[in-house]
């Protein structure tokens, strides 16, 4: 191997060494959680906030309620059996079985300090009234959950703010100290502090520090915090990891093309965030994973100042992304129809169901909307429109929309159903506008009038049929 090629390979491996170790630790926590936690003593802890108490999830501080209709049905059967034969032994057995039914999801992923739900007989007696309050949106659980949704949003903003502002803030804060040191001890600054910082940079100590902090925060998020708080602590770890990755790129990524970097970054995001989404059952992280995945498939969104470009760079990438989207949507429907709701596979897929159904539908429908336009079926050599191709492509668009509309409703994937509704309207509008201007030769004002009348009639229909809107929000994603 040529020396220059060897150096490029070495620099590339050095660039991604810490990042790959971070991803490997995330996968290790997912695959072997207990063994990973036992490797480190409890005293080895970076985040000492609330170190004197365990921090379980929010559900452990709220009255126990079933998460699904199947859980409610099981509890009803247990209560009926207990009322038919009420003894002390049956009461204890009832509470134990009911606690196993209501065990929260975060207890299933191996969080060391989380135990099963503790129930009393009065909890079961009040269960019906609590469910009625929950359905009427006046329960304590609903109000606390709403408050924590706001708190989590603010927490996410704070994580982004810390990640973005810590570097510039240190620069501003240390500026007067730097000048003071230069005034009081210029020789110390020039011959000790600056050379020390340079050595730390050249020897990779700063890089090691960033990645070490990121790894410790990730491990602490799993060891010491429940699924709710642990999610946002792990996102803090991801933010520090982004700083570490940027610093590693600054030191070792010379000679890499910008396009190659973007592909590597998105591939790394998929491999690193995927286990975190599974560990914390996070739909937020799942959306980030699916976004990076579709970037790798060729779908992208680019801001051009006052306009946005949404689509594909080449026809080949459009065909690849559309084919993968069709396969993903088909697999989602097959899994929804054939996999038991209590299966571990269904539980693992749960945070990805909405992102995959929404992104898959959007990418597939955008691609079909592009190729179904008559301008894409023009034979440039003969200057003629291929009518057969137009009919075939539009039939394909209609079939895809019908598939999404039917199965989106039938198997409870409203993201797919709602996206199909939107693109169905866009498809009709596209073809009518062409018919309006090129066949009827009517002006834009008439088009605006017809479109406004159709919108007015649609709004009236929605008010007359509010169940359509309700179904969009009450079905599972």
N, C-alpha and C positions, 0 to 999 in steps of 0.2 A: 504494500500500500504506500502511495506517495505520502511524504511527511505532512504536506498541507491537508490531504484528505484525512489522515489520521488525526490531526489536530481538530478538524471540523467534527469528526465523530466523537472525539473525547470531549470537546466543548459542548456538543449536543447532550451527551450523557450526563455531563456535569450540570448542565442547565436544568434537566428534569429529575435529577437524583432525589432531592428533598421532596419535590412534588409527588413523585411516584411513591415514596415512603409514606407520605401523608395519605394518599389514596389507599395504599395497602392497609394502613391502620384502620381506616374507615370500613373497609371490607372485612377486616378481622373482627371488628366490633360486631358487625352484622352476623357473621358466620359463627363465631365462637365468643359470645359476649362474656360469659362467666370466666372463661380462661383468660381473656384479655384483661378483665377487671382485676383478677387475682394476681396478675403479674406485678402490679404496682402496689406498694403499701399505701394505706389510707392517708398517712401523713404526707405523702408526695402529692400535694395538691396546689394548684396555682391560684384558683379562685376560692378565696376564703370568705366570700359573702355568705352569710347565714350558715357558717360552718358548724354552729352549735345545734342546728336542727336539720332534719331531713326536709327536702322540698318536693313533696309529691305533686301530682297534677291537681288541677282545680276541682275535678270531680270528687276528690276525697274529702273536700270541705263542704260539699253540698248534699242535700237529701238524696238518697239513692233512687234512681229512676231507670226504667228499661230504655235501651237505645233503639229497639226495633219492636215491631209488632209480634215477632216470634218470641222475644223475651217476655213481653207482656202476657202472651198466651200461656207460656210455661209457668209464669208466676201465678196466673189465675188458676191453672190446674193444681199447683201445689197448695194454694190457699183453700181450694174446694176440698182437696183430700184432707187437709188439716181440720177444717170445720166439720167434716164428717166423722173424724176420730180424733178429738182434741185431747191429747194427753201430754204429760211433761216430756216424754221421750219423743213423741211425734213433733212437738214444738221445736225441740232442739234439732231434730232431723230436718224439719221444714226450713229453719233459719240457715242451716248449713247448705242445703240444696239451693235455696234462693240466693245466697251469697255467691255460690259458684256460677249461677245464671248471670248475675250482675257484675261479675269480675270485669273491670275495665280493660280496655285494649292495652294500656301502658303496662299492665301487669303481665301481659303475654309476651312482651319483648325482652324480658329479663332484667328490668331495672331492679337493682339489688335491694333497695329499701322499700319497695312497694309491696304491700300485702293485699290479700283479698278484701272485698267489701265487708264491713261489719254491719250486721242488721239486728234490729230488735223486732219484736212482734208488733209494736206500735207503728214501725215503719211500714209494715205490710198492710196494716189496717188503714193507714193514711195514703196508701199508694194510689187509690182511685182518685181521691180529691186532688192529689198532687199532679196526676196526669191531666185532670180536667183543667187545672190552673195553667199547666204547661201548654196545653192546646189553645187556651184563650190568651196566651202571651202575658199573663200576670204573675207567673210563678217566680219564685226566688231564683231558680235555675236559669230561666230565660233572662232575667235582668242582670244577673251576675255574668252570664255568658256574653251578653251584649256589651257590658262594661269591659270585660277582658278582651273582646274583639278590638275595642278602641285602644286599650292599653297595649295590646300586641302590635297594633299598627304604629303607635308612637314608639314602641320599642324597636321595631324594624327601622323606622326613620332614624332613631338614635344610632343604631349600628352603622347605617350608611353614612351618617354624619361623622361619626368617629373615624371610620375608615378613610373618608375623603379629607377630613380636616386635620388629622393628627400631624401629618408631615408639615404643611404650611404653618400650623400653630406652633410647633416646636421651633421652626425657623424664626418666627416672630418673637416668641417668648425668650429664646436664647440670644437674640440680637443684642439687647443691652448687657447681658452677662458676657457675651463675647467681647463687646467693646470695653467693658469694665476689666476683664481679664487682660485685654490687650494694653490697657492703660496701666494697670497695677503690676502686671507680670507678663510683659511682652515676651520675654525670653522663655518663660514657662510655657506660654501658649505655642510659640513657634517650635520649641525643641522637645516638648513633652506631649501636649494634648493633640496637636495636629498630627505629628508622626504616629501617635498611638491610634488615632482614628483611621489614618491611612493604612496602618498595619492591620487593624481589625477588618477594614474593607478588603484589603488584598488577600488576607488569610481566610476570608469567608466567615468571620465570627459574627458579624451583623446578620448575615444570611442565616446562619445556624440559629441565632437568637430568635429571629422572626418565625422560622419554621418550628422551633422548639416550643415557643409560646403558643403557636397555633395548634400543635398536636396536644399539648397539655390541656388547653381549653376544650378541645374536642373530647378528650377522654373524661374530663371533669363533667362535661355536659351530660354524659351518659351515666357516670358513676354516682353523682350526687344530686341530680335534679330529675324531676318528673318529666313526663312527655311534653307538657305545655311549656314550662320554663326551659327544659333541655333543648327544645327546638331552637329557641332564640339564642341560647348560649352557644349552640353549635353553629348558628349563622354568624355569631361573633367570631368563632374560630375560622369560618370560611372567609370572612372579611380580612382577618390577619393573614390568612393563607394567600389571599389575592395580593396583599402587599409583598409577601415573601416571593410569590411567583413573579411579580413585576421587578423586584430587586434581583432575582436570579436571572431574569431575561436581560436586565441591564448589564450584568456581569458576563454572561456566557452566550448570548444569542446573536452575536455578530455573524453576519453572513447569511442569516435566514431571511427569506423573502417575507413580505408582510402578509401575503395571501396564505403562505404556509403556516405562519404564526397563528392566524385566525382559525385555521382548521385544527391545529394542535390545541389551541386554547379551548375550543368547543368540544373536541374529543375528550380532553381532560375533564371538562365540566361534566360531561355525561358520566364518565367512569367514576368521578369523585362524588358527585351529588346523588347518584342513584342509590348507593347504600344508605345515605343519610335520609333520603325520602322514605325508604323502607323501614329504617330504625324508628323514626319519629312519626310515621304515618302522615307525612306532610304533603298536602296538595300544592302548597306554595313552592316547595323544592321540586316537586314533580313537574310543575309547569316550567321551571328553569331547565330541567333535564330534557323535556320534550322540545323546548325552544332550541337548545343547542343541537339536539338530534336533527331537527328539520333544517337547521343551518347546514349541517353536514350533508344532508340530502339535496341541498341546492336552493331551498326556499329562504328568502331574506327580505328584510324590511330596512330601507335606507331613507334617512331624512336628508332632503336636498334644500334646506332653508325653509321656504314657504310651502314646499310640497313634499309628499312622501311617495316613495317608489316601493310597491309591494308586488313581489312576483319572483321571476327566475331570470338568470342571466342568459341561459341557452335553452334551446328546445330539448336537448338531451337531459339536462337537469330537471326540466319541467316534467318530462315523461317519467324519469326515475322517481321524483317526489310524488307524482300522482299515483304511480303504480304501488309504491310503498304505502301511501295513504289508503288506497282501496283495500290492500291486504290487511292493514291495521284495523280498519273499520269492520271488515269481515270477521277477523279474529275476535274483536271485542264482542260482536253479536254472538258468535259461536260459544265463547266462554260464558257469556251472560246466560245463554240458553242451557248449557250442558254442565257447568261447574256448580256444585252445591254452594249455597251462600256461606256455610260454615267452613268451607275448605280453606286451607292455608294459602292456596293459589289465589282464591278470590280475595282474601284479606290483603295479600301482597299487591294485587292489582288495584285495589280500591283507590289509593291516592292518585293513580295514573289514569283512572277511567275517564274523568272529565277532561284533563289535558289532551289525552289521545283522541277522544271523540271530537273535541272542538278543533284542535289543530288538524287532525286528519280530514275532517269535513271541509274546513276552510281551504286547505291546500288542494284537495281534490277538486272542489268546486271552482276555485280560481283557475286551475289548469283547464278544466272542461269549459269554463266560461270563455277563456281565451281561444281555445281551438274550435269552439262551436260558432265563433263569429264568422260570417261569410268572407271577410277579407283574408282569412287564413287559408281559404280553399280556392284561391285564384291561381290558375295555371299561367305563369309569367311568359312562357314561350308562346302559348296560343292566345293569351289575353282573354281567357274565358274562365267562368266560374264553374267549378266542378260541383254540379248540383247533387250528384249521388253522395259525394263526400260530405257535403253540408248536411244532408238528411241523416246520414249515418252518425255523424258526430253529435247532432242535436238529439237524436234518439238515445245516444249514449248518455247525454246530459240529463235527459228526462228520466232514464232508468236509474241513474245514480241518485237523483233527487227523490224519486219514489222509494228507493231502498232506504235512504236516510229518514224520510218522513215516516215510513211504516215502522221500521225497526227502532227508530228513536223513540217512538211512542210505545211500541209493543214490549220492549225489554227495559224501558226506563233509562234512556240516554238522551235527556232533553237538550244537551249541548249539540248533539248531532241533529236532532229534530229542528231546533231553532235556527241553526246555521243553514239547513236546507230551506227553511222558509225564507230567510233573507236572500239567499242566492237564487231561489225560484223567482222572487220579485225582480231581482237584478236581471235575470235571464229574460223574463217577459218584457221588462222595460227596454233592454238592449234591442230586441227584435222589433218591438213596436216603434221605437224611435227611428230605426232604419226604414220601416214601412211608412211611418208618418212623413218623413222628409224626402225619401227617394221614390216612393210610389205615389202617395197622395199629394206630394209637393205642397204640404201645408207649412205655415211658418211656425216660429218658436212660441209665439203667444198662444196659439191654439194647443200646442203640445203642453204648455204650462197649465192651461185651463183643464185639459183632459186629465193630466197627472194630479192636479189639485182636487178635481172631482172624485177621482178614484181614491185618493188619500182620505178625503172627507167621508166617503162611503165606507172605507175600511175602518176608520175610527168609530163610526156609528155601529158597525157590525161588532167590533170588539166590546163596545159598551153594552150591546144587546146580548152578547155571548161572553160574559166575563169568565166562564169556566175555562175557556181556551187560554186566557192569561194565567189563571190560577194553576192550571196543569203545568205550565212552563216553570213554575217555581216550587211545586209540591212534589214532583217526581224526583227520584234520586238521580245524580249526575252519572 
